[in-house]
């Protein structure tokens, strides 16, 4: 299965509660933090919801 690296690049201040919870579910707390996930439909959907706050690259 393909892996993706998700990096938080913007703050969650003044974002909706759903976006904040999605970032936390992805394991992202601080700006600049990088997490690696399998590229499953669930994870890709979560990334799509907060794509303006994160950057994504294939690992």
mmCIF file as Biopython writes it, N, C-alpha, C and O atoms, coordinates in Angstrom:
data_model
#
loop_
_atom_site.group_PDB
_atom_site.id
_atom_site.type_symbol
_atom_site.label_atom_id
_atom_site.label_alt_id
_atom_site.label_comp_id
_atom_site.label_asym_id
_atom_site.label_entity_id
_atom_site.label_seq_id
_atom_site.pdbx_PDB_ins_code
_atom_site.Cartn_x
_atom_site.Cartn_y
_atom_site.Cartn_z
_atom_site.occupancy
_atom_site.B_iso_or_equiv
_atom_site.auth_seq_id
_atom_site.auth_asym_id
_atom_site.pdbx_PDB_model_num
ATOM 1   N N  . UNK A ? 1  ? 0.837   -1.181 0.000  1.0 0.0 1  A 1 
ATOM 2   C CA . UNK A ? 1  ? 0.000   0.000  0.000  1.0 0.0 1  A 1 
ATOM 3   C C  . UNK A ? 1  ? 0.883   1.245  0.000  1.0 0.0 1  A 1 
ATOM 4   O O  . UNK A ? 1  ? 1.927   1.274  0.651  1.0 0.0 1  A 1 
ATOM 5   N N  . UNK A ? 2  ? 0.460   2.268  -0.730 1.0 0.0 2  A 1 
ATOM 6   C CA . UNK A ? 2  ? 1.229   3.503  -0.834 1.0 0.0 2  A 1 
ATOM 7   C C  . UNK A ? 2  ? 1.206   4.250  0.497  1.0 0.0 2  A 1 
ATOM 8   O O  . UNK A ? 2  ? 0.235   4.177  1.250  1.0 0.0 2  A 1 
ATOM 9   N N  . UNK A ? 3  ? 2.274   4.957  0.764  1.0 0.0 3  A 1 
ATOM 10  C CA . UNK A ? 3  ? 2.382   5.781  1.976  1.0 0.0 3  A 1 
ATOM 11  C C  . UNK A ? 3  ? 2.394   7.248  1.560  1.0 0.0 3  A 1 
ATOM 12  O O  . UNK A ? 3  ? 2.881   7.595  0.484  1.0 0.0 3  A 1 
ATOM 13  N N  . UNK A ? 4  ? 1.855   8.101  2.424  1.0 0.0 4  A 1 
ATOM 14  C CA . UNK A ? 4  ? 1.923   9.539  2.209  1.0 0.0 4  A 1 
ATOM 15  C C  . UNK A ? 4  ? 2.467   10.202 3.468  1.0 0.0 4  A 1 
ATOM 16  O O  . UNK A ? 4  ? 2.250   9.728  4.583  1.0 0.0 4  A 1 
ATOM 17  N N  . UNK A ? 5  ? 3.180   11.310 3.266  1.0 0.0 5  A 1 
ATOM 18  C CA . UNK A ? 5  ? 3.665   12.130 4.375  1.0 0.0 5  A 1 
ATOM 19  C C  . UNK A ? 5  ? 2.804   13.383 4.418  1.0 0.0 5  A 1 
ATOM 20  O O  . UNK A ? 5  ? 2.660   14.082 3.415  1.0 0.0 5  A 1 
ATOM 21  N N  . UNK A ? 6  ? 2.235   13.660 5.578  1.0 0.0 6  A 1 
ATOM 22  C CA . UNK A ? 6  ? 1.369   14.822 5.766  1.0 0.0 6  A 1 
ATOM 23  C C  . UNK A ? 6  ? 2.067   15.765 6.728  1.0 0.0 6  A 1 
ATOM 24  O O  . UNK A ? 6  ? 2.441   15.366 7.831  1.0 0.0 6  A 1 
ATOM 25  N N  . UNK A ? 7  ? 2.245   17.024 6.313  1.0 0.0 7  A 1 
ATOM 26  C CA . UNK A ? 7  ? 2.915   18.039 7.122  1.0 0.0 7  A 1 
ATOM 27  C C  . UNK A ? 7  ? 1.942   19.169 7.417  1.0 0.0 7  A 1 
ATOM 28  O O  . UNK A ? 7  ? 1.296   19.689 6.507  1.0 0.0 7  A 1 
ATOM 29  N N  . UNK A ? 8  ? 1.834   19.550 8.674  1.0 0.0 8  A 1 
ATOM 30  C CA . UNK A ? 8  ? 0.979   20.686 9.042  1.0 0.0 8  A 1 
ATOM 31  C C  . UNK A ? 8  ? 1.752   21.968 8.741  1.0 0.0 8  A 1 
ATOM 32  O O  . UNK A ? 8  ? 2.861   22.161 9.240  1.0 0.0 8  A 1 
ATOM 33  N N  . UNK A ? 9  ? 1.164   22.845 7.924  1.0 0.0 9  A 1 
ATOM 34  C CA . UNK A ? 9  ? 1.855   24.065 7.523  1.0 0.0 9  A 1 
ATOM 35  C C  . UNK A ? 9  ? 1.147   25.340 7.985  1.0 0.0 9  A 1 
ATOM 36  O O  . UNK A ? 9  ? 1.733   26.422 7.948  1.0 0.0 9  A 1 
ATOM 37  N N  . UNK A ? 10 ? -0.110  25.216 8.419  1.0 0.0 10 A 1 
ATOM 38  C CA . UNK A ? 10 ? -0.842  26.389 8.893  1.0 0.0 10 A 1 
ATOM 39  C C  . UNK A ? 10 ? -1.517  26.080 10.217 1.0 0.0 10 A 1 
ATOM 40  O O  . UNK A ? 10 ? -1.760  24.922 10.556 1.0 0.0 10 A 1 
ATOM 41  N N  . UNK A ? 11 ? -1.814  27.133 10.955 1.0 0.0 11 A 1 
ATOM 42  C CA . UNK A ? 11 ? -2.441  27.004 12.265 1.0 0.0 11 A 1 
ATOM 43  C C  . UNK A ? 11 ? -3.918  26.636 12.145 1.0 0.0 11 A 1 
ATOM 44  O O  . UNK A ? 11 ? -4.558  26.917 11.132 1.0 0.0 11 A 1 
ATOM 45  N N  . UNK A ? 12 ? -4.445  26.008 13.185 1.0 0.0 12 A 1 
ATOM 46  C CA . UNK A ? 12 ? -5.863  25.649 13.238 1.0 0.0 12 A 1 
ATOM 47  C C  . UNK A ? 12 ? -6.683  26.706 13.974 1.0 0.0 12 A 1 
ATOM 48  O O  . UNK A ? 12 ? -7.877  26.514 14.204 1.0 0.0 12 A 1 
ATOM 49  N N  . UNK A ? 13 ? -6.057  27.809 14.340 1.0 0.0 13 A 1 
ATOM 50  C CA . UNK A ? 13 ? -6.785  28.893 15.008 1.0 0.0 13 A 1 
ATOM 51  C C  . UNK A ? 13 ? -7.800  29.473 14.023 1.0 0.0 13 A 1 
ATOM 52  O O  . UNK A ? 13 ? -7.497  29.645 12.842 1.0 0.0 13 A 1 
ATOM 53  N N  . UNK A ? 14 ? -8.995  29.770 14.507 1.0 0.0 14 A 1 
ATOM 54  C CA . UNK A ? 14 ? -10.101 30.297 13.704 1.0 0.0 14 A 1 
ATOM 55  C C  . UNK A ? 14 ? -10.587 29.319 12.647 1.0 0.0 14 A 1 
ATOM 56  O O  . UNK A ? 14 ? -11.119 29.741 11.620 1.0 0.0 14 A 1 
ATOM 57  N N  . UNK A ? 15 ? -10.416 28.034 12.873 1.0 0.0 15 A 1 
ATOM 58  C CA . UNK A ? 15 ? -10.948 26.999 11.978 1.0 0.0 15 A 1 
ATOM 59  C C  . UNK A ? 15 ? -12.129 26.330 12.660 1.0 0.0 15 A 1 
ATOM 60  O O  . UNK A ? 15 ? -12.310 26.451 13.872 1.0 0.0 15 A 1 
ATOM 61  N N  . UNK A ? 16 ? -12.926 25.630 11.878 1.0 0.0 16 A 1 
ATOM 62  C CA . UNK A ? 16 ? -14.086 24.963 12.450 1.0 0.0 16 A 1 
ATOM 63  C C  . UNK A ? 16 ? -13.649 23.813 13.346 1.0 0.0 16 A 1 
ATOM 64  O O  . UNK A ? 16 ? -12.527 23.317 13.243 1.0 0.0 16 A 1 
ATOM 65  N N  . UNK A ? 17 ? -14.558 23.396 14.231 1.0 0.0 17 A 1 
ATOM 66  C CA . UNK A ? 17 ? -14.249 22.311 15.159 1.0 0.0 17 A 1 
ATOM 67  C C  . UNK A ? 17 ? -13.942 21.019 14.395 1.0 0.0 17 A 1 
ATOM 68  O O  . UNK A ? 17 ? -13.058 20.257 14.786 1.0 0.0 17 A 1 
ATOM 69  N N  . UNK A ? 18 ? -14.679 20.778 13.302 1.0 0.0 18 A 1 
ATOM 70  C CA . UNK A ? 18 ? -14.439 19.577 12.507 1.0 0.0 18 A 1 
ATOM 71  C C  . UNK A ? 18 ? -13.024 19.556 11.936 1.0 0.0 18 A 1 
ATOM 72  O O  . UNK A ? 18 ? -12.379 18.508 11.922 1.0 0.0 18 A 1 
ATOM 73  N N  . UNK A ? 19 ? -12.537 20.700 11.468 1.0 0.0 19 A 1 
ATOM 74  C CA . UNK A ? 19 ? -11.185 20.764 10.920 1.0 0.0 19 A 1 
ATOM 75  C C  . UNK A ? 19 ? -10.148 20.526 12.009 1.0 0.0 19 A 1 
ATOM 76  O O  . UNK A ? 19 ? -9.154  19.836 11.781 1.0 0.0 19 A 1 
ATOM 77  N N  . UNK A ? 20 ? -10.370 21.090 13.183 1.0 0.0 20 A 1 
ATOM 78  C CA . UNK A ? 20 ? -9.449  20.884 14.301 1.0 0.0 20 A 1 
ATOM 79  C C  . UNK A ? 20 ? -9.404  19.412 14.697 1.0 0.0 20 A 1 
ATOM 80  O O  . UNK A ? 20 ? -8.330  18.860 14.932 1.0 0.0 20 A 1 
ATOM 81  N N  . UNK A ? 21 ? -10.570 18.782 14.771 1.0 0.0 21 A 1 
ATOM 82  C CA . UNK A ? 21 ? -10.628 17.373 15.135 1.0 0.0 21 A 1 
ATOM 83  C C  . UNK A ? 21 ? -9.997  16.488 14.061 1.0 0.0 21 A 1 
ATOM 84  O O  . UNK A ? 21 ? -9.382  15.470 14.379 1.0 0.0 21 A 1 
ATOM 85  N N  . UNK A ? 22 ? -10.144 16.867 12.806 1.0 0.0 22 A 1 
ATOM 86  C CA . UNK A ? 22 ? -9.542  16.100 11.715 1.0 0.0 22 A 1 
ATOM 87  C C  . UNK A ? 22 ? -8.027  16.161 11.801 1.0 0.0 22 A 1 
ATOM 88  O O  . UNK A ? 22 ? -7.357  15.145 11.621 1.0 0.0 22 A 1 
ATOM 89  N N  . UNK A ? 23 ? -7.478  17.336 12.074 1.0 0.0 23 A 1 
ATOM 90  C CA . UNK A ? 23 ? -6.024  17.464 12.232 1.0 0.0 23 A 1 
ATOM 91  C C  . UNK A ? 23 ? -5.533  16.598 13.382 1.0 0.0 23 A 1 
ATOM 92  O O  . UNK A ? 23 ? -4.507  15.928 13.268 1.0 0.0 23 A 1 
ATOM 93  N N  . UNK A ? 24 ? -6.263  16.611 14.479 1.0 0.0 24 A 1 
ATOM 94  C CA . UNK A ? 24 ? -5.854  15.816 15.636 1.0 0.0 24 A 1 
ATOM 95  C C  . UNK A ? 24 ? -5.956  14.320 15.332 1.0 0.0 24 A 1 
ATOM 96  O O  . UNK A ? 24 ? -5.115  13.535 15.769 1.0 0.0 24 A 1 
ATOM 97  N N  . UNK A ? 25 ? -6.985  13.931 14.583 1.0 0.0 25 A 1 
ATOM 98  C CA . UNK A ? 25 ? -7.141  12.520 14.211 1.0 0.0 25 A 1 
ATOM 99  C C  . UNK A ? 25 ? -6.011  12.063 13.284 1.0 0.0 25 A 1 
ATOM 100 O O  . UNK A ? 25 ? -5.626  10.894 13.294 1.0 0.0 25 A 1 
ATOM 101 N N  . UNK A ? 26 ? -5.490  12.983 12.496 1.0 0.0 26 A 1 
ATOM 102 C CA . UNK A ? 26 ? -4.349  12.658 11.633 1.0 0.0 26 A 1 
ATOM 103 C C  . UNK A ? 26 ? -3.050  12.598 12.436 1.0 0.0 26 A 1 
ATOM 104 O O  . UNK A ? 26 ? -2.033  12.113 11.938 1.0 0.0 26 A 1 
ATOM 105 N N  . UNK A ? 27 ? -3.080  13.085 13.670 1.0 0.0 27 A 1 
ATOM 106 C CA . UNK A ? 27 ? -1.891  13.064 14.510 1.0 0.0 27 A 1 
ATOM 107 C C  . UNK A ? 27 ? -1.066  14.323 14.414 1.0 0.0 27 A 1 
ATOM 108 O O  . UNK A ? 27 ? 0.106   14.334 14.792 1.0 0.0 27 A 1 
ATOM 109 N N  . UNK A ? 28 ? -1.671  15.390 13.909 1.0 0.0 28 A 1 
ATOM 110 C CA . UNK A ? 28 ? -0.946  16.656 13.724 1.0 0.0 28 A 1 
ATOM 111 C C  . UNK A ? 28 ? -1.323  17.630 14.818 1.0 0.0 28 A 1 
ATOM 112 O O  . UNK A ? 28 ? -2.494  17.976 14.978 1.0 0.0 28 A 1 
ATOM 113 N N  . UNK A ? 29 ? -0.325  18.075 15.575 1.0 0.0 29 A 1 
ATOM 114 C CA . UNK A ? 29 ? -0.562  19.025 16.641 1.0 0.0 29 A 1 
ATOM 115 C C  . UNK A ? 29 ? 0.182   20.339 16.400 1.0 0.0 29 A 1 
ATOM 116 O O  . UNK A ? 29 ? -0.417  21.408 16.526 1.0 0.0 29 A 1 
ATOM 117 N N  . UNK A ? 30 ? 1.442   20.288 16.065 1.0 0.0 30 A 1 
ATOM 118 C CA . UNK A ? 30 ? 2.243   21.500 15.911 1.0 0.0 30 A 1 
ATOM 119 C C  . UNK A ? 30 ? 2.549   21.770 14.442 1.0 0.0 30 A 1 
ATOM 120 O O  . UNK A ? 30 ? 2.616   20.847 13.630 1.0 0.0 30 A 1 
ATOM 121 N N  . UNK A ? 31 ? 2.733   23.043 14.112 1.0 0.0 31 A 1 
ATOM 122 C CA . UNK A ? 31 ? 3.109   23.416 12.759 1.0 0.0 31 A 1 
ATOM 123 C C  . UNK A ? 31 ? 4.496   22.841 12.471 1.0 0.0 31 A 1 
ATOM 124 O O  . UNK A ? 31 ? 5.401   22.932 13.301 1.0 0.0 31 A 1 
ATOM 125 N N  . UNK A ? 32 ? 4.650   22.252 11.295 1.0 0.0 32 A 1 
ATOM 126 C CA . UNK A ? 32 ? 5.915   21.638 10.911 1.0 0.0 32 A 1 
ATOM 127 C C  . UNK A ? 32 ? 5.984   20.162 11.248 1.0 0.0 32 A 1 
ATOM 128 O O  . UNK A ? 32 ? 6.915   19.478 10.821 1.0 0.0 32 A 1 
ATOM 129 N N  . UNK A ? 33 ? 5.023   19.656 12.002 1.0 0.0 33 A 1 
ATOM 130 C CA . UNK A ? 33 ? 5.014   18.235 12.360 1.0 0.0 33 A 1 
ATOM 131 C C  . UNK A ? 33 ? 4.668   17.399 11.142 1.0 0.0 33 A 1 
ATOM 132 O O  . UNK A ? 33 ? 3.788   17.760 10.359 1.0 0.0 33 A 1 
ATOM 133 N N  . UNK A ? 34 ? 5.363   16.282 10.984 1.0 0.0 34 A 1 
ATOM 134 C CA . UNK A ? 34 ? 5.156   15.386 9.854  1.0 0.0 34 A 1 
ATOM 135 C C  . UNK A ? 34 ? 4.708   14.030 10.374 1.0 0.0 34 A 1 
ATOM 136 O O  . UNK A ? 34 ? 5.291   13.494 11.316 1.0 0.0 34 A 1 
ATOM 137 N N  . UNK A ? 35 ? 3.665   13.474 9.754  1.0 0.0 35 A 1 
ATOM 138 C CA . UNK A ? 35 ? 3.218   12.122 10.070 1.0 0.0 35 A 1 
ATOM 139 C C  . UNK A ? 35 ? 3.121   11.329 8.770  1.0 0.0 35 A 1 
ATOM 140 O O  . UNK A ? 35 ? 2.908   11.892 7.697  1.0 0.0 35 A 1 
ATOM 141 N N  . UNK A ? 36 ? 3.280   10.027 8.886  1.0 0.0 36 A 1 
ATOM 142 C CA . UNK A ? 36 ? 3.202   9.158  7.723  1.0 0.0 36 A 1 
ATOM 143 C C  . UNK A ? 36 ? 2.009   8.221  7.893  1.0 0.0 36 A 1 
ATOM 144 O O  . UNK A ? 36 ? 1.826   7.612  8.947  1.0 0.0 36 A 1 
ATOM 145 N N  . UNK A ? 37 ? 1.202   8.117  6.840  1.0 0.0 37 A 1 
ATOM 146 C CA . UNK A ? 37 ? 0.012   7.276  6.857  1.0 0.0 37 A 1 
ATOM 147 C C  . UNK A ? 37 ? -0.047  6.454  5.584  1.0 0.0 37 A 1 
ATOM 148 O O  . UNK A ? 37 ? 0.562   6.810  4.576  1.0 0.0 37 A 1 
ATOM 149 N N  . UNK A ? 38 ? -0.791  5.339  5.635  1.0 0.0 38 A 1 
ATOM 150 C CA . UNK A ? 38 ? -1.129  4.611  4.416  1.0 0.0 38 A 1 
ATOM 151 C C  . UNK A ? 38 ? -2.136  5.450  3.642  1.0 0.0 38 A 1 
ATOM 152 O O  . UNK A ? 38 ? -2.947  6.163  4.234  1.0 0.0 38 A 1 
ATOM 153 N N  . UNK A ? 39 ? -2.079  5.363  2.320  1.0 0.0 39 A 1 
ATOM 154 C CA . UNK A ? 39 ? -2.977  6.156  1.476  1.0 0.0 39 A 1 
ATOM 155 C C  . UNK A ? 39 ? -4.306  5.433  1.293  1.0 0.0 39 A 1 
ATOM 156 O O  . UNK A ? 39 ? -4.657  5.036  0.182  1.0 0.0 39 A 1 
ATOM 157 N N  . UNK A ? 40 ? -5.043  5.264  2.387  1.0 0.0 40 A 1 
ATOM 158 C CA . UNK A ? 40 ? -6.354  4.625  2.333  1.0 0.0 40 A 1 
ATOM 159 C C  . UNK A ? 40 ? -7.410  5.684  2.008  1.0 0.0 40 A 1 
ATOM 160 O O  . UNK A ? 40 ? -7.160  6.876  2.187  1.0 0.0 40 A 1 
ATOM 161 N N  . UNK A ? 41 ? -8.573  5.268  1.538  1.0 0.0 41 A 1 
ATOM 162 C CA . UNK A ? 41 ? -9.635  6.246  1.253  1.0 0.0 41 A 1 
ATOM 163 C C  . UNK A ? 41 ? -10.014 7.084  2.475  1.0 0.0 41 A 1 
ATOM 164 O O  . UNK A ? 41 ? -10.324 8.268  2.336  1.0 0.0 41 A 1 
ATOM 165 N N  . UNK A ? 42 ? -9.993  6.481  3.678  1.0 0.0 42 A 1 
ATOM 166 C CA . UNK A ? 42 ? -10.325 7.229  4.896  1.0 0.0 42 A 1 
ATOM 167 C C  . UNK A ? 42 ? -9.334  8.357  5.132  1.0 0.0 42 A 1 
ATOM 168 O O  . UNK A ? 42 ? -9.730  9.495  5.381  1.0 0.0 42 A 1 
ATOM 169 N N  . UNK A ? 43 ? -8.059  8.047  5.056  1.0 0.0 43 A 1 
ATOM 170 C CA . UNK A ? 43 ? -7.013  9.050  5.298  1.0 0.0 43 A 1 
ATOM 171 C C  . UNK A ? 43 ? -7.040  10.126 4.213  1.0 0.0 43 A 1 
ATOM 172 O O  . UNK A ? 43 ? -6.909  11.312 4.516  1.0 0.0 43 A 1 
ATOM 173 N N  . UNK A ? 44 ? -7.206  9.727  2.964  1.0 0.0 44 A 1 
ATOM 174 C CA . UNK A ? 44 ? -7.237  10.696 1.865  1.0 0.0 44 A 1 
ATOM 175 C C  . UNK A ? 44 ? -8.429  11.638 1.998  1.0 0.0 44 A 1 
ATOM 176 O O  . UNK A ? 44 ? -8.324  12.815 1.654  1.0 0.0 44 A 1 
ATOM 177 N N  . UNK A ? 45 ? -9.556  11.141 2.490  1.0 0.0 45 A 1 
ATOM 178 C CA . UNK A ? 45 ? -10.715 11.997 2.726  1.0 0.0 45 A 1 
ATOM 179 C C  . UNK A ? 45 ? -10.465 12.997 3.834  1.0 0.0 45 A 1 
ATOM 180 O O  . UNK A ? 45 ? -10.892 14.148 3.749  1.0 0.0 45 A 1 
ATOM 181 N N  . UNK A ? 46 ? -9.769  12.555 4.882  1.0 0.0 46 A 1 
ATOM 182 C CA . UNK A ? 46 ? -9.429  13.467 5.980  1.0 0.0 46 A 1 
ATOM 183 C C  . UNK A ? 46 ? -8.477  14.555 5.493  1.0 0.0 46 A 1 
ATOM 184 O O  . UNK A ? 46 ? -8.625  15.725 5.846  1.0 0.0 46 A 1 
ATOM 185 N N  . UNK A ? 47 ? -7.507  14.163 4.687  1.0 0.0 47 A 1 
ATOM 186 C CA . UNK A ? 47 ? -6.548  15.136 4.152  1.0 0.0 47 A 1 
ATOM 187 C C  . UNK A ? 47 ? -7.271  16.133 3.254  1.0 0.0 47 A 1 
ATOM 188 O O  . UNK A ? 47 ? -6.950  17.321 3.273  1.0 0.0 47 A 1 
ATOM 189 N N  . UNK A ? 48 ? -8.228  15.677 2.478  1.0 0.0 48 A 1 
ATOM 190 C CA . UNK A ? 48 ? -8.989  16.559 1.586  1.0 0.0 48 A 1 
ATOM 191 C C  . UNK A ? 48 ? -9.738  17.633 2.370  1.0 0.0 48 A 1 
ATOM 192 O O  . UNK A ? 48 ? -9.860  18.767 1.909  1.0 0.0 48 A 1 
ATOM 193 N N  . UNK A ? 49 ? -10.238 17.280 3.552  1.0 0.0 49 A 1 
ATOM 194 C CA . UNK A ? 49 ? -10.985 18.242 4.370  1.0 0.0 49 A 1 
ATOM 195 C C  . UNK A ? 49 ? -10.104 19.363 4.910  1.0 0.0 49 A 1 
ATOM 196 O O  . UNK A ? 49 ? -10.586 20.471 5.146  1.0 0.0 49 A 1 
ATOM 197 N N  . UNK A ? 50 ? -8.817  19.083 5.109  1.0 0.0 50 A 1 
ATOM 198 C CA . UNK A ? 50 ? -7.910  20.097 5.667  1.0 0.0 50 A 1 
ATOM 199 C C  . UNK A ? 50 ? -6.745  20.391 4.726  1.0 0.0 50 A 1 
ATOM 200 O O  . UNK A ? 50 ? -5.652  20.740 5.171  1.0 0.0 50 A 1 
ATOM 201 N N  . UNK A ? 51 ? -6.986  20.246 3.415  1.0 0.0 51 A 1 
ATOM 202 C CA . UNK A ? 51 ? -5.895  20.405 2.449  1.0 0.0 51 A 1 
ATOM 203 C C  . UNK A ? 51 ? -5.295  21.808 2.448  1.0 0.0 51 A 1 
ATOM 204 O O  . UNK A ? 51 ? -4.155  21.989 2.022  1.0 0.0 51 A 1 
ATOM 205 N N  . UNK A ? 52 ? -6.042  22.797 2.917  1.0 0.0 52 A 1 
ATOM 206 C CA . UNK A ? 52 ? -5.543  24.178 2.974  1.0 0.0 52 A 1 
ATOM 207 C C  . UNK A ? 52 ? -4.618  24.384 4.196  1.0 0.0 52 A 1 
ATOM 208 O O  . UNK A ? 52 ? -3.963  25.421 4.301  1.0 0.0 52 A 1 
ATOM 209 N N  . UNK A ? 53 ? -4.565  23.422 5.098  1.0 0.0 53 A 1 
ATOM 210 C CA . UNK A ? 53 ? -3.740  23.544 6.299  1.0 0.0 53 A 1 
ATOM 211 C C  . UNK A ? 53 ? -2.518  22.612 6.277  1.0 0.0 53 A 1 
ATOM 212 O O  . UNK A ? 53 ? -1.633  22.733 7.124  1.0 0.0 53 A 1 
ATOM 213 N N  . UNK A ? 54 ? -2.469  21.696 5.323  1.0 0.0 54 A 1 
ATOM 214 C CA . UNK A ? 54 ? -1.400  20.703 5.284  1.0 0.0 54 A 1 
ATOM 215 C C  . UNK A ? 54 ? -0.787  20.627 3.894  1.0 0.0 54 A 1 
ATOM 216 O O  . UNK A ? 54 ? -1.368  21.088 2.912  1.0 0.0 54 A 1 
ATOM 217 N N  . UNK A ? 55 ? 0.397   20.034 3.836  1.0 0.0 55 A 1 
ATOM 218 C CA . UNK A ? 55 ? 0.992   19.673 2.547  1.0 0.0 55 A 1 
ATOM 219 C C  . UNK A ? 55 ? 1.188   18.162 2.545  1.0 0.0 55 A 1 
ATOM 220 O O  . UNK A ? 55 ? 1.461   17.555 3.581  1.0 0.0 55 A 1 
ATOM 221 N N  . UNK A ? 56 ? 1.047   17.570 1.371  1.0 0.0 56 A 1 
ATOM 222 C CA . UNK A ? 56 ? 1.086   16.120 1.240  1.0 0.0 56 A 1 
ATOM 223 C C  . UNK A ? 56 ? 2.098   15.743 0.173  1.0 0.0 56 A 1 
ATOM 224 O O  . UNK A ? 56 ? 2.163   16.361 -0.889 1.0 0.0 56 A 1 
ATOM 225 N N  . UNK A ? 57 ? 2.898   14.704 0.475  1.0 0.0 57 A 1 
ATOM 226 C CA . UNK A ? 57 ? 3.810   14.167 -0.522 1.0 0.0 57 A 1 
ATOM 227 C C  . UNK A ? 57 ? 3.866   12.655 -0.368 1.0 0.0 57 A 1 
ATOM 228 O O  . UNK A ? 57 ? 3.637   12.124 0.719  1.0 0.0 57 A 1 
ATOM 229 N N  . UNK A ? 58 ? 4.170   11.970 -1.454 1.0 0.0 58 A 1 
ATOM 230 C CA . UNK A ? 58 ? 4.273   10.527 -1.395 1.0 0.0 58 A 1 
ATOM 231 C C  . UNK A ? 58 ? 5.576   10.131 -0.733 1.0 0.0 58 A 1 
ATOM 232 O O  . UNK A ? 58 ? 6.609   10.766 -0.944 1.0 0.0 58 A 1 
ATOM 233 N N  . UNK A ? 59 ? 5.523   9.087  0.062  1.0 0.0 59 A 1 
ATOM 234 C CA . UNK A ? 59 ? 6.726   8.635  0.776  1.0 0.0 59 A 1 
ATOM 235 C C  . UNK A ? 59 ? 7.332   7.433  0.082  1.0 0.0 59 A 1 
ATOM 236 O O  . UNK A ? 59 ? 8.350   6.908  0.532  1.0 0.0 59 A 1 
#
